[in-house]
Amino acid sequence: MPTLNEQDRRTFLDTLHWFGEAGMAKMTAGSAQHGGVLRHKGGLLAEAEAECLDHVIYLRAIRYQLEGIYDALGRGEAMNAASALRLLLHGDTSDILPGSVVGP
């Protein structure tokens, strides 16, 4: 069985820390927004199914954006690729993106 090197171990621990902080913040905000503690709410299965569908749709959109960035880089369009990357990572729409960069 392969062992993790120190960088992999740090990455894993950073991820756990991020997950704990982000998860607690999300759960606290959700409880305040939706008026209660999640474990006391009804209809969770349908809500979870809807969230799973959202995740797949988000992942497909991210894939299309990444493919557009990769294609733009291959065409030598570094500025368009950088714009698309800012959109993907930060939601930055301060510059105009060609449709060919952000999706099919």
Secondary structure as UniProt FT lines:
FT   HELIX           6..34
FT   HELIX           38..40
FT   HELIX           44..74
FT   TURN            75..76
FT   HELIX           78..90
FT   HELIX           99..102
//
